[in-house]
Amino acid sequence: RDHSASATYFCAGEAGEALREEWIPYGQVPPGQKEFYFRNKQLHQRADECVRALRLFEDVSRGQLVPNILPDGFDLSMLQDSVDVSKAAVMGHSFGAVTAVLATVKEPRFGCAVALDAWMFPLEHARYPDVSKPVLFLNDDQFQTRESMTRMRRLSSRNGDTKVVTILGSVHQSQSDITFLRGSILNRILTTRGTLDPYKVLDITCQAALAFLQRHLDLNEDFDRWDQLLEGIGDSVVAHAPLGRSKL
């Protein structure tokens, strides 16, 4: 089976078979090959898998039979008519964040994307004019480069609904669960925390994402109370990127 070689393992099996976990060695860039072409291929496969996932949700909601390799005989028919694919968004972190951006190009039914500290390097320039859906670029304070921010601004200049916001005092791992590891020594070695409390980073991330989703998916909620975050207004946030490193 093909895979992107950028995950730890994947689940293999057909309907009626026992579930198998196949471990995947991390895919290093082959000698003599430029990293962009290697990562770009991975990026497109990841985005294609996001599209496939949406279509599977659609089939399940319609009550269609789909291959089911979930353990314990979970009955997928329980989900019939319970998934509203007309209000679908895609969200990811780092490599997953630029995957979310590309997925909106490959599948127009994704109404918007939330890109957490996106690694923009693997996305080819020719795709930028095709990114028409709103994207929330919610960045951390210590990861983005000037070139990466230029790419995000390029997209926001094409679409006024695309927002670029930085969470001050955060690091690249702040938007993943690894930031909640116990032990100060381990946290320092892995740089899993910035100077801003990780629970505060999580609150800002969730609130900004929910406000963005309500705005572009027409949700009937009260998430618009966090709309200011989308403009970089509020405690520990700033629009675009700070001129220097955060002192928080």
MIDOSE-1310 file (N, C-alpha, C; in nm, 2 decimals, decimal comma, always signed):
residues 248
rdhs	+0,08/-0,12/+0,00/+0,00/+0,00/+0,00/+0,09/+0,12/+0,00; +0,04/+0,23/-0,07/+0,11/+0,35/-0,08/+0,08/+0,43/+0,05; +0,17/+0,51/+0,09/+0,15/+0,60/+0,21/+0,25/+0,72/+0,19; +0,23/+0,82/+0,27/+0,31/+0,94/+0,25/+0,45/+0,93/+0,33
asat	+0,47/+0,83/+0,41/+0,59/+0,82/+0,49/+0,62/+0,93/+0,58; +0,51/+1,00/+0,62/+0,52/+1,11/+0,72/+0,44/+1,09/+0,84; +0,39/+0,96/+0,86/+0,31/+0,93/+0,98/+0,38/+0,82/+1,05; +0,34/+0,79/+1,17/+0,40/+0,68/+1,25/+0,35/+0,55/+1,21
yfca	+0,22/+0,53/+1,19/+0,17/+0,40/+1,14/+0,04/+0,43/+1,07; -0,01/+0,33/+1,00/-0,15/+0,34/+0,95/-0,22/+0,21/+0,96; -0,35/+0,21/+0,96/-0,43/+0,09/+0,98/-0,46/+0,03/+0,85; -0,44/-0,10/+0,84/-0,46/-0,17/+0,71/-0,57/-0,28/+0,74
geag	-0,64/-0,31/+0,64/-0,74/-0,42/+0,65/-0,86/-0,39/+0,56; -0,93/-0,49/+0,53/-1,06/-0,48/+0,46/-1,17/-0,51/+0,55; -1,29/-0,48/+0,51/-1,41/-0,51/+0,59/-1,42/-0,66/+0,62; -1,44/-0,69/+0,74/-1,45/-0,83/+0,79/-1,32/-0,89/+0,83
ealr	-1,21/-0,81/+0,81/-1,07/-0,86/+0,85/-1,04/-0,80/+0,98; -0,94/-0,86/+1,04/-0,88/-0,81/+1,17/-0,80/-0,68/+1,13; -0,81/-0,58/+1,22/-0,74/-0,46/+1,20/-0,59/-0,48/+1,22; -0,51/-0,42/+1,13/-0,37/-0,43/+1,14/-0,30/-0,29/+1,15
eewi	-0,21/-0,28/+1,23/-0,13/-0,15/+1,24/+0,00/-0,18/+1,17; +0,03/-0,11/+1,06/+0,16/-0,12/+0,99/+0,24/+0,00/+1,02; +0,36/-0,02/+1,08/+0,45/+0,08/+1,11/+0,52/+0,13/+0,99; +0,54/+0,26/+0,98/+0,60/+0,33/+0,87/+0,73/+0,40/+0,91
pygq	+0,84/+0,36/+0,86/+0,97/+0,44/+0,89/+0,95/+0,58/+0,83; +1,00/+0,68/+0,90/+0,99/+0,81/+0,86/+1,06/+0,83/+0,72; +1,00/+0,89/+0,63/+1,06/+0,91/+0,49/+1,16/+1,02/+0,48; +1,28/+0,99/+0,48/+1,39/+1,09/+0,46/+1,39/+1,13/+0,31
vppg	+1,44/+1,25/+0,29/+1,45/+1,29/+0,15/+1,56/+1,21/+0,08; +1,54/+1,14/-0,03/+1,64/+1,06/-0,09/+1,76/+1,14/-0,13; +1,88/+1,08/-0,12/+2,00/+1,16/-0,17/+1,99/+1,20/-0,31; +2,03/+1,33/-0,33/+2,02/+1,38/-0,47/+1,89/+1,44/-0,51
qkef	+1,78/+1,42/-0,43/+1,65/+1,48/-0,46/+1,63/+1,60/-0,38; +1,57/+1,71/-0,44/+1,54/+1,83/-0,37/+1,43/+1,80/-0,28; +1,43/+1,86/-0,16/+1,33/+1,84/-0,05/+1,19/+1,88/-0,10; +1,19/+1,99/-0,18/+1,06/+2,04/-0,21/+0,98/+1,94/-0,29
yfrn	+1,04/+1,87/-0,39/+0,96/+1,78/-0,47/+0,92/+1,66/-0,39; +1,00/+1,62/-0,30/+0,97/+1,50/-0,21/+0,85/+1,54/-0,12; +0,86/+1,66/-0,06/+0,75/+1,70/+0,04/+0,62/+1,74/-0,04; +0,64/+1,79/-0,16/+0,52/+1,83/-0,24/+0,44/+1,71/-0,27
kqlh	+0,50/+1,60/-0,31/+0,43/+1,48/-0,34/+0,36/+1,43/-0,21; +0,42/+1,43/-0,10/+0,36/+1,40/+0,03/+0,24/+1,49/+0,06; +0,25/+1,62/+0,03/+0,15/+1,71/+0,05/+0,02/+1,68/-0,03; +0,04/+1,65/-0,15/-0,07/+1,62/-0,24/-0,14/+1,49/-0,20
qrad	-0,07/+1,39/-0,15/-0,13/+1,27/-0,11/-0,21/+1,30/+0,02; -0,16/+1,38/+0,11/-0,23/+1,41/+0,23/-0,36/+1,48/+0,20; -0,35/+1,58/+0,11/-0,47/+1,65/+0,08/-0,58/+1,56/+0,01; -0,53/+1,47/-0,08/-0,62/+1,38/-0,14/-0,69/+1,29/-0,03
ecvr	-0,62/+1,26/+0,07/-0,68/+1,18/+0,18/-0,78/+1,26/+0,26; -0,76/+1,39/+0,27/-0,87/+1,47/+0,33/-0,99/+1,47/+0,25; -0,98/+1,48/+0,12/-1,09/+1,48/+0,03/-1,16/+1,34/+0,04; -1,09/+1,24/+0,04/-1,15/+1,10/+0,05/-1,22/+1,09/+0,19
alrl	-1,17/+1,14/+0,29/-1,24/+1,14/+0,42/-1,37/+1,21/+0,42; -1,38/+1,32/+0,36/-1,50/+1,40/+0,34/-1,61/+1,31/+0,26; -1,56/+1,25/+0,16/-1,65/+1,18/+0,08/-1,70/+1,05/+0,15; -1,62/+0,99/+0,23/-1,66/+0,88/+0,31/-1,77/+0,92/+0,42
fedv	-1,75/+1,04/+0,48/-1,85/+1,09/+0,57/-1,98/+1,11/+0,50; -1,97/+1,16/+0,37/-2,09/+1,19/+0,30/-2,16/+1,05/+0,27; -2,09/+0,95/+0,23/-2,15/+0,82/+0,20/-2,21/+0,76/+0,33; -2,14/+0,77/+0,44/-2,20/+0,72/+0,57/-2,32/+0,79/+0,60
srgq	-2,33/+0,93/+0,59/-2,45/+1,00/+0,62/-2,56/+0,97/+0,53; -2,54/+0,93/+0,41/-2,64/+0,89/+0,32/-2,69/+0,74/+0,34; -2,62/+0,67/+0,43/-2,66/+0,54/+0,46/-2,60/+0,43/+0,37; -2,50/+0,48/+0,28/-2,44/+0,38/+0,19/-2,34/+0,29/+0,27
lvpn	-2,32/+0,17/+0,22/-2,23/+0,08/+0,28/-2,09/+0,12/+0,24; -2,00/+0,13/+0,33/-1,86/+0,16/+0,31/-1,78/+0,06/+0,38; -1,66/+0,03/+0,34/-1,57/-0,07/+0,41/-1,55/-0,02/+0,55; -1,56/-0,11/+0,65/-1,55/-0,07/+0,79/-1,45/-0,16/+0,86
ilpd	-1,34/-0,10/+0,90/-1,23/-0,18/+0,96/-1,22/-0,14/+1,11; -1,32/-0,06/+1,16/-1,32/-0,03/+1,30/-1,35/-0,15/+1,39; -1,28/-0,16/+1,50/-1,29/-0,28/+1,59/-1,43/-0,28/+1,66; -1,46/-0,40/+1,71/-1,58/-0,43/+1,79/-1,71/-0,41/+1,71
gfdl	-1,70/-0,42/+1,58/-1,82/-0,42/+1,49/-1,90/-0,30/+1,50; -1,84/-0,18/+1,51/-1,91/-0,06/+1,52/-2,00/-0,04/+1,40; -2,13/-0,01/+1,43/-2,23/+0,00/+1,32/-2,23/+0,14/+1,27; -2,18/+0,15/+1,15/-2,17/+0,29/+1,08/-2,31/+0,34/+1,05
smlq	-2,41/+0,25/+1,04/-2,54/+0,30/+1,00/-2,60/+0,39/+1,11; -2,54/+0,39/+1,23/-2,58/+0,48/+1,34/-2,56/+0,62/+1,31; -2,47/+0,65/+1,21/-2,43/+0,78/+1,18/-2,51/+0,84/+1,06; -2,61/+0,76/+1,01/-2,69/+0,80/+0,89/-2,76/+0,93/+0,93
dsvd	-2,76/+1,02/+0,84/-2,83/+1,15/+0,85/-2,78/+1,23/+0,97; -2,66/+1,21/+1,02/-2,61/+1,28/+1,14/-2,49/+1,37/+1,11; -2,44/+1,36/+0,98/-2,33/+1,44/+0,94/-2,37/+1,54/+0,84; -2,35/+1,67/+0,87/-2,38/+1,78/+0,78/-2,26/+1,82/+0,70
vska	-2,24/+1,75/+0,58/-2,12/+1,78/+0,50/-2,13/+1,91/+0,43; -2,25/+1,98/+0,44/-2,26/+2,11/+0,37/-2,19/+2,22/+0,45; -2,15/+2,18/+0,58/-2,07/+2,27/+0,66/-1,94/+2,21/+0,71; -1,86/+2,18/+0,61/-1,73/+2,11/+0,63/-1,62/+2,20/+0,63
avmg	-1,52/+2,19/+0,72/-1,40/+2,26/+0,72/-1,29/+2,16/+0,74; -1,17/+2,21/+0,71/-1,05/+2,12/+0,73/-0,95/+2,20/+0,81; -0,88/+2,13/+0,90/-0,79/+2,19/+1,00/-0,67/+2,11/+1,02; -0,55/+2,17/+1,04/-0,43/+2,09/+1,07/-0,32/+2,18/+1,13
hsfg	-0,22/+2,11/+1,17/-0,10/+2,18/+1,23/+0,02/+2,15/+1,15; +0,11/+2,25/+1,13/+0,23/+2,24/+1,06/+0,22/+2,18/+0,92; +0,27/+2,06/+0,89/+0,25/+2,00/+0,76/+0,10/+1,98/+0,74; +0,03/+1,95/+0,84/-0,11/+1,93/+0,83/-0,18/+2,06/+0,80
avta	-0,13/+2,17/+0,84/-0,19/+2,30/+0,81/-0,18/+2,34/+0,67; -0,07/+2,32/+0,60/-0,06/+2,35/+0,46/-0,14/+2,24/+0,38; -0,15/+2,12/+0,44/-0,24/+2,02/+0,38/-0,38/+2,07/+0,38; -0,43/+2,13/+0,49/-0,56/+2,19/+0,49/-0,59/+2,29/+0,39
vlat	-0,49/+2,38/+0,36/-0,50/+2,48/+0,26/-0,52/+2,42/+0,12; -0,43/+2,32/+0,09/-0,45/+2,26/-0,04/-0,57/+2,18/-0,05; -0,62/+2,12/+0,06/-0,75/+2,04/+0,05/-0,87/+2,13/+0,01; -0,87/+2,26/+0,04/-0,98/+2,34/+0,00/-0,97/+2,37/-0,15
vkep	-0,86/+2,35/-0,21/-0,85/+2,36/-0,36/-0,90/+2,24/-0,42; -0,86/+2,12/-0,37/-0,90/+1,99/-0,43/-1,05/+1,96/-0,41; -1,11/+2,01/-0,30/-1,25/+1,98/-0,27/-1,32/+2,11/-0,23; -1,39/+2,17/-0,32/-1,46/+2,30/-0,29/-1,56/+2,29/-0,18
rfgc	-1,61/+2,17/-0,14/-1,71/+2,16/-0,03/-1,65/+2,19/+0,10; -1,52/+2,20/+0,11/-1,45/+2,25/+0,23/-1,48/+2,40/+0,23; -1,56/+2,45/+0,33/-1,59/+2,59/+0,32/-1,48/+2,69/+0,37; -1,39/+2,63/+0,45/-1,28/+2,72/+0,49/-1,17/+2,62/+0,55
aval	-1,06/+2,68/+0,59/-0,95/+2,60/+0,65/-0,89/+2,68/+0,77; -0,85/+2,60/+0,88/-0,78/+2,66/+0,99/-0,64/+2,60/+0,99; -0,54/+2,68/+0,97/-0,40/+2,64/+0,95/-0,32/+2,68/+1,08; -0,29/+2,58/+1,16/-0,22/+2,61/+1,28/-0,06/+2,60/+1,26
dawm	+0,00/+2,72/+1,26/+0,14/+2,73/+1,25/+0,19/+2,66/+1,12; +0,13/+2,70/+1,01/+0,15/+2,62/+0,88/+0,30/+2,62/+0,83; +0,34/+2,51/+0,79/+0,47/+2,49/+0,72/+0,44/+2,51/+0,57; +0,46/+2,63/+0,52/+0,42/+2,66/+0,38/+0,51/+2,61/+0,27
fple	+0,63/+2,57/+0,31/+0,73/+2,53/+0,21/+0,68/+2,43/+0,10; +0,61/+2,32/+0,14/+0,58/+2,22/+0,03/+0,47/+2,26/-0,07; +0,40/+2,38/-0,05/+0,30/+2,42/-0,15/+0,36/+2,49/-0,26; +0,34/+2,44/-0,38/+0,39/+2,51/-0,50/+0,32/+2,64/-0,53
hary	+0,40/+2,73/-0,58/+0,35/+2,87/-0,61/+0,23/+2,87/-0,71; +0,23/+2,77/-0,80/+0,13/+2,77/-0,90/-0,01/+2,75/-0,84; -0,01/+2,69/-0,72/-0,14/+2,67/-0,66/-0,20/+2,79/-0,58; -0,12/+2,89/-0,56/-0,17/+3,00/-0,48/-0,29/+3,07/-0,54
pdvs	-0,30/+3,09/-0,67/-0,42/+3,16/-0,73/-0,54/+3,07/-0,71; -0,53/+2,94/-0,69/-0,64/+2,85/-0,67/-0,70/+2,85/-0,53; -0,63/+2,91/-0,44/-0,68/+2,91/-0,30/-0,78/+3,02/-0,28; -0,91/+2,98/-0,30/-1,01/+3,09/-0,30/-1,09/+3,09/-0,17
kpvl	-1,09/+2,98/-0,09/-1,16/+2,97/+0,04/-1,09/+3,04/+0,15; -1,16/+3,10/+0,25/-1,10/+3,17/+0,36/-1,01/+3,07/+0,44; -0,90/+3,12/+0,48/-0,80/+3,05/+0,57/-0,77/+3,13/+0,69; -0,77/+3,07/+0,81/-0,72/+3,13/+0,93/-0,58/+3,07/+0,95
flnd	-0,48/+3,16/+0,94/-0,34/+3,12/+0,97/-0,32/+3,16/+1,11; -0,32/+3,07/+1,20/-0,30/+3,10/+1,35/-0,16/+3,05/+1,39; -0,07/+3,14/+1,39/+0,07/+3,11/+1,41/+0,12/+3,12/+1,55; +0,23/+3,04/+1,57/+0,30/+3,06/+1,70/+0,42/+3,15/+1,68
dqfq	+0,48/+3,19/+1,79/+0,57/+3,30/+1,80/+0,71/+3,27/+1,75; +0,75/+3,15/+1,75/+0,89/+3,12/+1,73/+0,92/+3,03/+1,61; +0,83/+3,01/+1,52/+0,85/+2,91/+1,41/+0,86/+2,97/+1,27; +0,77/+3,07/+1,25/+0,76/+3,12/+1,11/+0,88/+3,20/+1,06
tres	+0,91/+3,19/+0,93/+1,01/+3,27/+0,87/+0,95/+3,38/+0,79; +1,04/+3,48/+0,75/+0,99/+3,59/+0,67/+0,93/+3,54/+0,54; +0,99/+3,44/+0,48/+0,94/+3,39/+0,35/+0,80/+3,32/+0,37; +0,78/+3,25/+0,48/+0,66/+3,18/+0,51/+0,55/+3,29/+0,53
mtrm	+0,58/+3,39/+0,61/+0,48/+3,50/+0,63/+0,44/+3,57/+0,50; +0,54/+3,59/+0,41/+0,51/+3,65/+0,29/+0,41/+3,57/+0,21; +0,43/+3,44/+0,21/+0,33/+3,35/+0,14/+0,19/+3,36/+0,20; +0,18/+3,37/+0,33/+0,05/+3,38/+0,39/-0,01/+3,52/+0,36
rrls	+0,07/+3,62/+0,36/+0,02/+3,76/+0,32/-0,03/+3,76/+0,18; +0,04/+3,68/+0,09/+0,00/+3,67/-0,05/-0,14/+3,62/-0,06; -0,17/+3,52/+0,02/-0,31/+3,46/+0,02/-0,41/+3,56/+0,08; -0,37/+3,62/+0,19/-0,47/+3,72/+0,25/-0,49/+3,84/+0,16
srng	-0,40/+3,88/+0,08/-0,42/+3,99/-0,01/-0,52/+3,95/-0,12; -0,53/+3,82/-0,15/-0,62/+3,78/-0,25/-0,76/+3,76/-0,20; -0,77/+3,74/-0,07/-0,90/+3,71/+0,00/-0,91/+3,78/+0,13; -0,99/+3,88/+0,14/-1,01/+3,96/+0,26/-1,06/+3,88/+0,38
dtkv	-1,11/+3,77/+0,35/-1,16/+3,68/+0,47/-1,05/+3,60/+0,52; -0,94/+3,59/+0,46/-0,82/+3,51/+0,51/-0,75/+3,60/+0,61; -0,72/+3,54/+0,73/-0,67/+3,61/+0,84/-0,53/+3,55/+0,88; -0,44/+3,63/+0,92/-0,31/+3,59/+0,97/-0,29/+3,64/+1,11
vtil	-0,28/+3,56/+1,21/-0,27/+3,60/+1,35/-0,16/+3,52/+1,42; -0,08/+3,59/+1,51/+0,02/+3,52/+1,58/-0,01/+3,53/+1,73; +0,01/+3,41/+1,80/-0,01/+3,40/+1,94/+0,13/+3,43/+2,01; +0,14/+3,54/+2,08/+0,27/+3,57/+2,14/+0,31/+3,48/+2,25
gsvh	+0,43/+3,45/+2,27/+0,48/+3,37/+2,38/+0,46/+3,22/+2,36; +0,43/+3,18/+2,23/+0,41/+3,04/+2,20/+0,52/+2,98/+2,11; +0,53/+2,85/+2,10/+0,62/+2,79/+2,02/+0,55/+2,69/+1,93; +0,62/+2,63/+1,84/+0,56/+2,54/+1,73/+0,48/+2,43/+1,80
qsqs	+0,52/+2,37/+1,91/+0,46/+2,26/+1,97/+0,34/+2,30/+2,06; +0,32/+2,43/+2,07/+0,21/+2,48/+2,16/+0,07/+2,44/+2,12; +0,05/+2,41/+2,00/-0,08/+2,38/+1,95/-0,10/+2,23/+1,93; -0,01/+2,15/+2,00/-0,02/+2,01/+2,00/-0,03/+1,96/+2,14
ditf	-0,07/+1,83/+2,16/-0,08/+1,78/+2,30/+0,05/+1,76/+2,37; +0,16/+1,76/+2,29/+0,29/+1,74/+2,35/+0,33/+1,85/+2,45; +0,27/+1,97/+2,43/+0,30/+2,08/+2,52/+0,26/+2,05/+2,66; +0,17/+1,95/+2,68/+0,12/+1,92/+2,82/+0,20/+1,81/+2,89
lrgs	+0,32/+1,78/+2,83/+0,40/+1,68/+2,89/+0,45/+1,73/+3,03; +0,46/+1,63/+3,12/+0,51/+1,67/+3,26/+0,66/+1,67/+3,26; +0,71/+1,75/+3,35/+0,86/+1,76/+3,36/+0,92/+1,87/+3,29; +0,98/+1,96/+3,37/+1,04/+2,09/+3,32/+1,16/+2,06/+3,23
ilnr	+1,24/+1,95/+3,27/+1,36/+1,92/+3,19/+1,32/+1,87/+3,05; +1,22/+1,78/+3,05/+1,18/+1,73/+2,92/+1,12/+1,84/+2,83; +1,05/+1,93/+2,89/+0,99/+2,04/+2,82/+1,10/+2,13/+2,76; +1,21/+2,15/+2,84/+1,31/+2,24/+2,79/+1,39/+2,17/+2,67
iltt	+1,41/+2,04/+2,68/+1,48/+1,96/+2,58/+1,41/+1,96/+2,45; +1,28/+1,94/+2,46/+1,19/+1,93/+2,34/+1,13/+2,06/+2,29; +1,16/+2,17/+2,37/+1,10/+2,30/+2,35/+0,95/+2,29/+2,32; +0,88/+2,23/+2,41/+0,74/+2,21/+2,40/+0,65/+2,32/+2,45
rgtl	+0,72/+2,42/+2,52/+0,64/+2,53/+2,58/+0,71/+2,66/+2,55; +0,63/+2,76/+2,53/+0,68/+2,90/+2,52/+0,67/+2,96/+2,66; +0,67/+3,09/+2,66/+0,65/+3,16/+2,79/+0,51/+3,19/+2,83; +0,42/+3,17/+2,73/+0,27/+3,18/+2,76/+0,22/+3,05/+2,81
dpyk	+0,14/+3,05/+2,91/+0,08/+2,93/+2,97/+0,02/+2,84/+2,86; +0,05/+2,71/+2,85/+0,00/+2,63/+2,74/-0,16/+2,62/+2,74; -0,22/+2,64/+2,86/-0,37/+2,64/+2,86/-0,42/+2,76/+2,80; -0,35/+2,87/+2,82/-0,39/+3,00/+2,75/-0,38/+2,99/+2,60
vldi	-0,27/+2,93/+2,55/-0,25/+2,91/+2,41/-0,36/+2,83/+2,36; -0,40/+2,72/+2,43/-0,51/+2,63/+2,38/-0,64/+2,71/+2,38; -0,67/+2,79/+2,48/-0,79/+2,87/+2,48/-0,80/+2,96/+2,36; -0,69/+3,03/+2,33/-0,69/+3,13/+2,22/-0,71/+3,05/+2,09
tcqa	-0,64/+2,94/+2,07/-0,65/+2,86/+1,95/-0,79/+2,81/+1,93; -0,86/+2,76/+2,03/-0,99/+2,71/+2,02/-1,09/+2,82/+1,99; -1,08/+2,93/+2,07/-1,17/+3,04/+2,05/-1,16/+3,10/+1,91; -1,04/+3,13/+1,86/-1,02/+3,19/+1,73/-1,07/+3,09/+1,62
alaf	-1,04/+2,96/+1,64/-1,09/+2,87/+1,54/-1,24/+2,86/+1,53; -1,31/+2,86/+1,65/-1,45/+2,85/+1,65/-1,52/+2,98/+1,60; -1,46/+3,10/+1,63/-1,51/+3,22/+1,57/-1,50/+3,22/+1,42; -1,39/+3,17/+1,37/-1,37/+3,16/+1,22/-1,47/+3,07/+1,16
lqrh	-1,49/+2,95/+1,22/-1,58/+2,85/+1,16/-1,72/+2,91/+1,16; -1,76/+2,97/+1,27/-1,90/+3,03/+1,27/-1,91/+3,13/+1,16; -1,81/+3,21/+1,14/-1,82/+3,32/+1,04/-1,84/+3,26/+0,90; -1,77/+3,15/+0,87/-1,77/+3,10/+0,73/-1,85/+2,98/+0,70
ldln	-1,90/+2,92/+0,81/-1,99/+2,80/+0,79/-2,13/+2,83/+0,83; -2,16/+2,96/+0,87/-2,30/+3,00/+0,90/-2,35/+2,91/+1,02; -2,27/+2,90/+1,12/-2,31/+2,83/+1,24/-2,40/+2,91/+1,33; -2,50/+2,85/+1,39/-2,59/+2,92/+1,48/-2,54/+2,91/+1,62
edfd	-2,43/+2,97/+1,65/-2,37/+2,96/+1,79/-2,34/+3,10/+1,83; -2,27/+3,11/+1,95/-2,23/+3,24/+2,00/-2,08/+3,26/+1,99; -2,01/+3,19/+1,90/-1,87/+3,19/+1,89/-1,82/+3,33/+1,84; -1,91/+3,41/+1,78/-1,87/+3,54/+1,73/-1,82/+3,63/+1,85
rwdq	-1,84/+3,59/+1,97/-1,79/+3,68/+2,08/-1,64/+3,68/+2,08; -1,57/+3,59/+2,01/-1,43/+3,59/+2,00/-1,38/+3,65/+1,86; -1,46/+3,72/+1,79/-1,43/+3,77/+1,66/-1,30/+3,86/+1,66; -1,28/+3,93/+1,77/-1,17/+4,02/+1,78/-1,03/+3,95/+1,76
lleg	-1,03/+3,82/+1,81/-0,91/+3,75/+1,79/-0,87/+3,73/+1,64; -0,97/+3,73/+1,56/-0,94/+3,71/+1,41/-0,87/+3,84/+1,35; -0,88/+3,95/+1,42/-0,82/+4,07/+1,38/-0,68/+4,09/+1,46; -0,65/+4,00/+1,54/-0,52/+4,01/+1,62/-0,54/+4,11/+1,73
igds	-0,66/+4,12/+1,78/-0,69/+4,21/+1,89/-0,73/+4,12/+2,02; -0,65/+4,15/+2,12/-0,68/+4,07/+2,25/-0,55/+4,04/+2,32; -0,56/+3,98/+2,43/-0,44/+3,95/+2,52/-0,36/+3,84/+2,45; -0,23/+3,87/+2,43/-0,13/+3,77/+2,37/-0,15/+3,74/+2,23
vvah	-0,22/+3,82/+2,15/-0,23/+3,80/+2,01/-0,19/+3,93/+1,93; -0,15/+3,91/+1,81/-0,12/+4,02/+1,72/-0,15/+3,99/+1,58; -0,19/+4,08/+1,50/-0,22/+4,06/+1,36/-0,08/+4,03/+1,29; -0,09/+3,94/+1,19/+0,03/+3,91/+1,11/+0,14/+3,85/+1,21
aplg	+0,26/+3,91/+1,20/+0,37/+3,86/+1,28/+0,44/+3,98/+1,36; +0,49/+3,95/+1,48/+0,56/+4,06/+1,55/+0,69/+4,10/+1,48; +0,73/+4,22/+1,50/+0,85/+4,27/+1,44/+0,98/+4,20/+1,50; +0,96/+4,16/+1,63/+1,07/+4,09/+1,70/+1,02/+3,98/+1,78
rskl	+1,10/+3,91/+1,84/+1,06/+3,79/+1,93/+0,98/+3,84/+2,05; +0,88/+3,76/+2,09/+0,80/+3,80/+2,20/+0,88/+3,81/+2,33; +0,85/+3,90/+2,41/+0,92/+3,91/+2,54/+0,83/+3,86/+2,66; +0,72/+3,80/+2,62/+0,63/+3,75/+2,73/+0,69/+3,64/+2,81
